[in-house]
């Protein structure tokens, strides 16, 4: 197989260090976290203390000034291990970058060090009961008051890290009559009056990842908590569009890593499991099926690695990120289904990693924008956009 040239020795040393962290601080507890529906807050504090949160932030904000490939290493290792309850990537590579790129000096100095240390857990609230992939359909409103503050009303759903969240970037309409051009991003903090968290949602997969409903009932958000300050009022949609390609690439990274893990587990299983007196792996159907899957995952990995090179050069465009997200997540689900089939009845048992990975994979084709929306984005870039 093609040798990966994306990572240098320092990245691989970081990978080894993070693997040890996973083995010590995550692996022994993840099954219990799946039962309770959320990870313990301590794993956030320990990650922060070990430098595993917001590593790409500049040193002045508590990061290490590392390139994005260090975060990619973490995404791959968590996906490889099947530990999907850990919401580090959303916290470090979605929430923190919004603050870094658009926040005021005061917002960055006050909030980013707390995200880097794990003192604060970050979330971003886009999806609503009636607005998922269509961010232009957001109904939450944040109306400016005479004193400059914003009165926030609405609800959000399917919010990753929502139950633990101390800081939530909320997408809301500050000028509802202007449609997408009236969208702003507000920094809502734990303890603000009228900000309530609903029940943790029970999901098909990702059972250890806290996913919650959030409610905003006349939440008075100070003017200084408008992300970017007054200059960014009604410009939130532009910020979202700029950041979504990187979010979608993160999904693609985890899709390929999880698919490879499924193949690796299955290869080991079919070597040991015997049917009619010989290993399942001895049958031509098994060997050819795994050869096909490995080829497709190898092709996907080469494409994703190329996209990551573009990310590092700030050249990744929205359509290419959408291609990566849709293609790899469709492939991930295909691989999980085929590998589960090769496990036979044991593939349906929750204690087997392939079973949990099968359940975890399905949402990948939905969040970050459904794969149908990805195809719409791609066709528009081809000049074939519909109404």
MIRODO-571271 format. One record per residue (C-alpha): residue number from 1; residue in three letters; x, y, z. Coordinates in steps of 0.2 Angstrom, whole numbers, padded with zeros to 4 digits, always signed. Example, Ala and Ser with C-alpha at 12.3 -4.5 7.8 and 13.67 -1.06 7.14 Angstrom:
<pts>
  seza  bakol     xx     yy     zz
     1    ALA  +0062  -0022  +0039
     2    SER  +0068  -0005  +0036
</pts>
This chain:
<pts>
  seza  bakol     xx     yy     zz
     1    UNK  +0000  +0000  +0000
     2    UNK  +0005  +0018  -0003
     3    UNK  +0016  +0025  +0011
     4    UNK  +0009  +0041  +0019
     5    UNK  +0020  +0056  +0017
     6    UNK  +0008  +0068  +0025
     7    UNK  +0015  +0066  +0043
     8    UNK  +0033  +0070  +0049
     9    UNK  +0042  +0062  +0064
    10    UNK  +0035  +0075  +0076
    11    UNK  +0017  +0071  +0071
    12    UNK  +0021  +0052  +0074
    13    UNK  +0028  +0055  +0091
    14    UNK  +0013  +0065  +0095
    15    UNK  +0002  +0050  +0089
    16    UNK  +0011  +0038  +0100
    17    UNK  +0009  +0050  +0115
    18    UNK  -0010  +0052  +0111
    19    UNK  -0012  +0033  +0109
    20    UNK  -0005  +0031  +0127
    21    UNK  -0017  +0044  +0133
    22    UNK  -0031  +0034  +0125
    23    UNK  -0026  +0018  +0133
    24    UNK  -0025  +0026  +0150
    25    UNK  -0038  +0039  +0151
    26    UNK  -0052  +0033  +0138
    27    UNK  -0051  +0015  +0134
    28    UNK  -0055  +0008  +0152
    29    UNK  -0070  +0019  +0154
    30    UNK  -0078  +0021  +0137
    31    UNK  -0090  +0007  +0139
    32    UNK  -0097  +0014  +0155
    33    UNK  -0098  +0031  +0147
    34    UNK  -0109  +0023  +0133
    35    UNK  -0121  +0017  +0147
    36    UNK  -0122  +0033  +0155
    37    UNK  -0124  +0043  +0139
    38    UNK  -0109  +0055  +0141
    39    UNK  -0091  +0055  +0146
    40    UNK  -0084  +0061  +0162
    41    UNK  -0079  +0079  +0163
    42    UNK  -0062  +0074  +0170
    43    UNK  -0057  +0067  +0153
    44    UNK  -0058  +0085  +0147
    45    UNK  -0048  +0092  +0161
    46    UNK  -0034  +0078  +0158
    47    UNK  -0034  +0081  +0140
    48    UNK  -0031  +0100  +0143
    49    UNK  -0017  +0096  +0156
    50    UNK  -0008  +0085  +0143
    51    UNK  -0009  +0098  +0129
    52    UNK  -0022  +0088  +0119
    53    UNK  -0035  +0102  +0117
    54    UNK  -0034  +0117  +0105
    55    UNK  -0016  +0112  +0100
    56    UNK  -0017  +0123  +0085
    57    UNK  -0020  +0139  +0094
    58    UNK  -0006  +0151  +0096
    59    UNK  +0004  +0150  +0112
    60    UNK  -0003  +0166  +0119
    61    UNK  -0020  +0158  +0120
    62    UNK  -0014  +0142  +0128
    63    UNK  -0011  +0132  +0112
    64    UNK  +0005  +0125  +0105
    65    UNK  +0004  +0134  +0088
    66    UNK  +0004  +0117  +0080
    67    UNK  -0002  +0114  +0062
    68    UNK  -0019  +0106  +0059
    69    UNK  -0011  +0089  +0056
    70    UNK  -0008  +0087  +0075
    71    UNK  -0027  +0088  +0077
    72    UNK  -0029  +0076  +0062
    73    UNK  -0019  +0063  +0071
    74    UNK  -0031  +0064  +0086
    75    UNK  -0046  +0062  +0075
    76    UNK  -0038  +0047  +0067
    77    UNK  -0033  +0039  +0083
    78    UNK  -0050  +0041  +0091
    79    UNK  -0059  +0034  +0076
    80    UNK  -0046  +0020  +0074
    81    UNK  -0050  +0015  +0092
    82    UNK  -0069  +0017  +0090
    83    UNK  -0070  +0029  +0105
    84    UNK  -0083  +0041  +0098
    85    UNK  -0089  +0048  +0114
    86    UNK  -0075  +0061  +0114
    87    UNK  -0079  +0078  +0107
    88    UNK  -0062  +0085  +0106
    89    UNK  -0061  +0089  +0088
    90    UNK  -0077  +0099  +0088
    91    UNK  -0071  +0109  +0103
    92    UNK  -0053  +0111  +0097
    93    UNK  -0056  +0112  +0078
    94    UNK  -0073  +0120  +0076
    95    UNK  -0077  +0131  +0091
    96    UNK  -0060  +0137  +0095
    97    UNK  -0056  +0142  +0077
    98    UNK  -0072  +0152  +0076
    99    UNK  -0066  +0162  +0091
   100    UNK  -0048  +0163  +0084
   101    UNK  -0053  +0169  +0067
   102    UNK  -0068  +0181  +0071
   103    UNK  -0067  +0185  +0089
   104    UNK  -0062  +0202  +0097
   105    UNK  -0046  +0203  +0107
   106    UNK  -0056  +0203  +0123
   107    UNK  -0066  +0187  +0117
   108    UNK  -0050  +0178  +0113
   109    UNK  -0040  +0182  +0128
   110    UNK  -0055  +0178  +0140
   111    UNK  -0061  +0162  +0132
   112    UNK  -0048  +0153  +0122
   113    UNK  -0036  +0149  +0136
   114    UNK  -0051  +0141  +0146
   115    UNK  -0055  +0130  +0130
   116    UNK  -0037  +0125  +0129
   117    UNK  -0036  +0120  +0147
   118    UNK  -0052  +0110  +0147
   119    UNK  -0059  +0122  +0160
   120    UNK  -0073  +0126  +0147
   121    UNK  -0081  +0114  +0135
   122    UNK  -0086  +0121  +0119
   123    UNK  -0101  +0118  +0107
   124    UNK  -0109  +0126  +0092
   125    UNK  -0128  +0127  +0090
   126    UNK  -0133  +0127  +0072
   127    UNK  -0147  +0113  +0070
   128    UNK  -0165  +0117  +0075
   129    UNK  -0180  +0106  +0075
   130    UNK  -0185  +0113  +0058
   131    UNK  -0168  +0118  +0051
   132    UNK  -0154  +0105  +0050
   133    UNK  -0143  +0106  +0034
   134    UNK  -0152  +0121  +0028
   135    UNK  -0144  +0135  +0039
   136    UNK  -0154  +0148  +0030
   137    UNK  -0169  +0141  +0038
   138    UNK  -0164  +0145  +0056
   139    UNK  -0178  +0152  +0066
   140    UNK  -0169  +0157  +0082
   141    UNK  -0169  +0176  +0084
   142    UNK  -0157  +0188  +0094
   143    UNK  -0165  +0205  +0093
   144    UNK  -0154  +0220  +0098
   145    UNK  -0161  +0230  +0113
   146    UNK  -0159  +0248  +0118
   147    UNK  -0144  +0245  +0129
   148    UNK  -0135  +0236  +0115
   149    UNK  -0138  +0218  +0122
   150    UNK  -0147  +0204  +0112
   151    UNK  -0163  +0195  +0117
   152    UNK  -0160  +0178  +0111
   153    UNK  -0175  +0166  +0109
   154    UNK  -0177  +0149  +0101
   155    UNK  -0171  +0131  +0102
   156    UNK  -0157  +0120  +0095
   157    UNK  -0156  +0101  +0094
   158    UNK  -0143  +0087  +0090
   159    UNK  -0130  +0098  +0098
   160    UNK  -0113  +0088  +0101
   161    UNK  -0105  +0093  +0118
   162    UNK  -0122  +0102  +0122
   163    UNK  -0124  +0094  +0139
   164    UNK  -0106  +0098  +0145
   165    UNK  -0105  +0114  +0136
   166    UNK  -0099  +0130  +0146
   167    UNK  -0098  +0140  +0130
   168    UNK  -0110  +0138  +0115
   169    UNK  -0108  +0148  +0098
   170    UNK  -0127  +0150  +0094
   171    UNK  -0132  +0154  +0076
   172    UNK  -0147  +0166  +0077
   173    UNK  -0156  +0179  +0066
   174    UNK  -0151  +0197  +0072
   175    UNK  -0161  +0204  +0057
   176    UNK  -0175  +0191  +0053
   177    UNK  -0181  +0200  +0038
   178    UNK  -0164  +0199  +0029
   179    UNK  -0164  +0180  +0028
   180    UNK  -0146  +0173  +0028
   181    UNK  -0139  +0190  +0027
   182    UNK  -0147  +0194  +0044
   183    UNK  -0138  +0179  +0053
   184    UNK  -0126  +0182  +0068
   185    UNK  -0116  +0171  +0080
   186    UNK  -0118  +0174  +0098
   187    UNK  -0107  +0167  +0113
   188    UNK  -0119  +0160  +0126
   189    UNK  -0111  +0155  +0142
   190    UNK  -0116  +0143  +0156
   191    UNK  -0127  +0152  +0169
   192    UNK  -0135  +0165  +0158
   193    UNK  -0153  +0167  +0163
   194    UNK  -0165  +0159  +0152
   195    UNK  -0152  +0147  +0144
   196    UNK  -0157  +0129  +0148
   197    UNK  -0151  +0112  +0142
   198    UNK  -0164  +0099  +0138
   199    UNK  -0163  +0080  +0139
   200    UNK  -0148  +0071  +0132
   201    UNK  -0154  +0063  +0116
   202    UNK  -0154  +0044  +0114
   203    UNK  -0146  +0040  +0098
   204    UNK  -0143  +0025  +0086
   205    UNK  -0124  +0026  +0089
   206    UNK  -0111  +0038  +0097
   207    UNK  -0119  +0033  +0113
   208    UNK  -0105  +0040  +0124
   209    UNK  -0106  +0057  +0116
   210    UNK  -0117  +0069  +0125
   211    UNK  -0129  +0076  +0112
   212    UNK  -0143  +0088  +0119
   213    UNK  -0157  +0100  +0115
   214    UNK  -0153  +0118  +0120
   215    UNK  -0167  +0131  +0124
   216    UNK  -0165  +0150  +0124
   217    UNK  -0180  +0159  +0133
   218    UNK  -0177  +0178  +0133
   219    UNK  -0158  +0176  +0136
   220    UNK  -0150  +0193  +0137
   221    UNK  -0133  +0191  +0128
   222    UNK  -0122  +0206  +0131
   223    UNK  -0116  +0216  +0116
   224    UNK  -0098  +0210  +0120
   225    UNK  -0104  +0192  +0117
   226    UNK  -0108  +0195  +0099
   227    UNK  -0094  +0185  +0090
   228    UNK  -0082  +0197  +0082
   229    UNK  -0091  +0212  +0090
   230    UNK  -0102  +0225  +0081
   231    UNK  -0093  +0223  +0065
   232    UNK  -0099  +0205  +0063
   233    UNK  -0117  +0208  +0066
   234    UNK  -0127  +0200  +0052
   235    UNK  -0111  +0192  +0045
   236    UNK  -0113  +0176  +0053
   237    UNK  -0118  +0166  +0038
   238    UNK  -0102  +0171  +0029
   239    UNK  -0092  +0165  +0044
   240    UNK  -0101  +0148  +0043
   241    UNK  -0098  +0146  +0025
   242    UNK  -0079  +0149  +0027
   243    UNK  -0078  +0136  +0041
   244    UNK  -0089  +0122  +0035
   245    UNK  -0076  +0115  +0023
   246    UNK  -0064  +0111  +0037
   247    UNK  -0078  +0104  +0047
   248    UNK  -0083  +0093  +0033
   249    UNK  -0065  +0087  +0031
   250    UNK  -0064  +0082  +0049
   251    UNK  -0079  +0071  +0045
   252    UNK  -0070  +0063  +0030
   253    UNK  -0054  +0060  +0041
   254    UNK  -0064  +0050  +0054
   255    UNK  -0073  +0041  +0040
   256    UNK  -0057  +0034  +0032
   257    UNK  -0049  +0030  +0049
   258    UNK  -0065  +0021  +0055
   259    UNK  -0066  +0011  +0039
   260    UNK  -0048  +0006  +0040
   261    UNK  -0051  +0000  +0058
   262    UNK  -0066  -0010  +0053
   263    UNK  -0056  -0019  +0039
   264    UNK  -0042  -0022  +0052
   265    UNK  -0054  -0030  +0065
   266    UNK  -0062  -0040  +0051
   267    UNK  -0046  -0047  +0044
   268    UNK  -0041  -0053  +0062
   269    UNK  -0058  -0060  +0065
   270    UNK  -0059  -0070  +0049
   271    UNK  -0042  -0078  +0052
   272    UNK  -0048  -0085  +0069
   273    UNK  -0066  -0089  +0065
   274    UNK  -0069  -0106  +0057
   275    UNK  -0083  -0112  +0047
   276    UNK  -0084  -0130  +0040
   277    UNK  -0067  -0134  +0047
   278    UNK  -0057  -0119  +0039
   279    UNK  -0055  -0101  +0043
   280    UNK  -0068  -0089  +0036
   281    UNK  -0053  -0079  +0028
   282    UNK  -0049  -0095  +0018
   283    UNK  -0064  -0093  +0007
   284    UNK  -0062  -0084  -0009
   285    UNK  -0077  -0073  -0007
   286    UNK  -0070  -0067  +0010
   287    UNK  -0053  -0063  +0003
   288    UNK  -0060  -0054  -0013
   289    UNK  -0072  -0044  -0003
   290    UNK  -0059  -0038  +0009
   291    UNK  -0047  -0034  -0006
   292    UNK  -0061  -0023  -0014
   293    UNK  -0064  -0014  +0002
   294    UNK  -0046  -0011  +0006
   295    UNK  -0043  -0004  -0012
   296    UNK  -0058  +0008  -0010
   297    UNK  -0052  +0014  +0007
   298    UNK  -0034  +0016  +0000
   299    UNK  -0041  +0027  -0014
   300    UNK  -0051  +0037  -0001
   301    UNK  -0036  +0040  +0010
   302    UNK  -0025  +0046  -0004
   303    UNK  -0039  +0059  -0009
   304    UNK  -0041  +0064  +0009
   305    UNK  -0023  +0066  +0012
   306    UNK  -0022  +0077  -0004
   307    UNK  -0036  +0087  +0003
   308    UNK  -0027  +0089  +0020
   309    UNK  -0012  +0096  +0010
   310    UNK  -0024  +0109  +0003
   311    UNK  -0030  +0113  +0021
   312    UNK  -0012  +0116  +0026
   313    UNK  -0010  +0128  +0012
   314    UNK  -0027  +0136  +0015
   315    UNK  -0032  +0131  -0003
   316    UNK  -0046  +0119  +0001
   317    UNK  -0062  +0124  -0008
   318    UNK  -0080  +0121  -0003
   319    UNK  -0084  +0109  -0017
   320    UNK  -0069  +0098  -0014
   321    UNK  -0072  +0097  +0004
   322    UNK  -0090  +0092  +0000
   323    UNK  -0084  +0078  -0012
   324    UNK  -0073  +0071  +0002
   325    UNK  -0086  +0072  +0015
   326    UNK  -0100  +0063  +0004
   327    UNK  -0088  +0050  -0004
   328    UNK  -0079  +0044  +0012
   329    UNK  -0095  +0043  +0023
   330    UNK  -0104  +0033  +0010
   331    UNK  -0089  +0022  +0009
   332    UNK  -0088  +0021  +0028
   333    UNK  -0106  +0015  +0029
   334    UNK  -0103  +0002  +0015
   335    UNK  -0087  -0005  +0023
   336    UNK  -0096  -0006  +0040
   337    UNK  -0110  -0016  +0032
   338    UNK  -0099  -0028  +0023
   339    UNK  -0087  -0031  +0038
   340    UNK  -0101  -0034  +0050
   341    UNK  -0108  -0047  +0037
   342    UNK  -0091  -0056  +0038
   343    UNK  -0093  -0057  +0057
   344    UNK  -0109  -0067  +0055
   345    UNK  -0120  -0067  +0071
   346    UNK  -0106  -0060  +0081
   347    UNK  -0107  -0044  +0071
   348    UNK  -0124  -0041  +0079
   349    UNK  -0117  -0042  +0096
   350    UNK  -0114  -0025  +0105
   351    UNK  -0098  -0031  +0113
   352    UNK  -0089  -0032  +0096
   353    UNK  -0082  -0016  +0090
   354    UNK  -0088  -0019  +0073
   355    UNK  -0106  -0018  +0079
   356    UNK  -0103  -0001  +0088
   357    UNK  -0094  +0006  +0073
   358    UNK  -0108  +0001  +0062
   359    UNK  -0121  +0011  +0073
   360    UNK  -0109  +0025  +0075
   361    UNK  -0106  +0027  +0056
   362    UNK  -0123  +0031  +0050
   363    UNK  -0124  +0049  +0056
   364    UNK  -0108  +0053  +0046
   365    UNK  -0119  +0054  +0031
   366    UNK  -0131  +0066  +0040
   367    UNK  -0122  +0079  +0050
   368    UNK  -0110  +0092  +0044
   369    UNK  -0123  +0094  +0030
   370    UNK  -0132  +0079  +0023
   371    UNK  -0123  +0070  +0008
   372    UNK  -0138  +0076  -0003
   373    UNK  -0133  +0094  +0002
   374    UNK  -0115  +0090  -0002
   375    UNK  -0120  +0084  -0020
   376    UNK  -0130  +0100  -0022
   377    UNK  -0114  +0110  -0017
   378    UNK  -0104  +0101  -0029
   379    UNK  -0116  +0103  -0044
   380    UNK  -0117  +0122  -0041
   381    UNK  -0098  +0123  -0042
   382    UNK  -0100  +0114  -0059
   383    UNK  -0113  +0127  -0064
   384    UNK  -0128  +0116  -0063
   385    UNK  -0136  +0124  -0048
   386    UNK  -0155  +0123  -0047
   387    UNK  -0167  +0135  -0039
</pts>
